[in-house]
Amino acid sequence: MIIAVDGMGGDFAPVEAIAGCIDALKENNDLNFIITGPEEIINKELGKYNYDKSKISVVDAKEVISLNESPVMAIRKKKDSSLVKALNLVKEKKADAIISAGSTGAFMAGSLFIVGRIKGIDRPALAPIMPGRNAPFMVIDVGANAECKPKNLLQFALMGKIYFEKILNINNPSIGLVNIGVEEEKGNELTKSTYPLLKESGMNFVGNVEPRDIPTGKVNILVCDGFVGNTVLKMYEGTASNLFEIIKTEIMGSLSGKIGGLFLKSVFKNIKKKFNYKEYGGAAFLGVEGICVKAHGASDKIAFKNAIRQCVNFRNNNIIEDIKEELIKINDIQ
């Protein structure tokens, strides 16, 4: 498998992206990488490692897309950027997948305009797997589409179902519609119109799910438009981060707290690991004609290695082909 890596995407580029590729090669010698970015910089970093030189090649890219640029304009204007070069490798079938920790907006725009969407999918969606109290869960969409139609949410549910089944090995996962109440009649025009479509879809639809119940992980897949999903994602990340900081401050604020903290050190370590984004690798961009995985902007080598593993699982499970086949079954109720 050949994976294109946006070498200049992310807070710690290219150091952590390259380290992640090197570590992944140690686990899976069937992998090959094409790293895009300024050739001199990438090669200098690669020179720090001993590895099979036939496994990693470099595609020179002089430009970098920053976080403060307009995503669509950046994709159109910066043809020599590390992200655009990596996306074109997938489009031209020179790579089987792409990983980027750079601008989410630019990555999504590029995946859509360069790689292209699956025929029949109106709106591709960003679908991260997130840690829950009882089990991991998915939120789809978390920012690719701020405004949606009911049929878009139906397609999100289908794509999420296929991905969740294949990657997490959970048969017939439960699907919920994010809403302000559990009653069928609750919500805005979008949710009220989407509810009957999901109900008639033949999927394991369990009804509306209020945001306070999302973190339990009792419902496997949470469907919503990108505006709501992005709000849920950022609130969830912020709450977890602040909670850990509050606990740390309280423990270190007194002698008794420090003593108690020593006894609970292993417990806190396990909890922190459970909520660590690095363990999940990245968020799949579902609905495009290629394997596109968005890694967290602060990804280190562990996160990159897990994102690489995610790409491998994506390909081995033929998820794109399954989406195309299953899409036919829901056409009649759209």
Secondary structure as UniProt FT lines:
FT   STRAND          2..6
FT   TURN            7..8
FT   TURN            11..14
FT   HELIX           15..27
FT   TURN            29..30
FT   STRAND          32..37
FT   HELIX           39..46
FT   TURN            47..48
FT   HELIX           53..55
FT   STRAND          56..60
FT   TURN            67..68
FT   HELIX           71..77
FT   TURN            79..80
FT   HELIX           82..91
FT   TURN            92..93
FT   STRAND          97..100
FT   HELIX           104..110
FT   HELIX           111..115
FT   TURN            119..120
FT   STRAND          125..127
FT   STRAND          129..130
FT   STRAND          137..140
FT   HELIX           150..168
FT   STRAND          175..178
FT   TURN            184..185
FT   HELIX           189..199
FT   STRAND          205..209
FT   HELIX           211..216
FT   STRAND          221..223
FT   HELIX           226..252
FT   HELIX           255..263
FT   HELIX           265..274
FT   HELIX           277..280
FT   STRAND          282..286
FT   STRAND          291..295
FT   TURN            297..298
FT   HELIX           301..316
FT   TURN            317..318
FT   HELIX           319..330
FT   HELIX           331..333
//
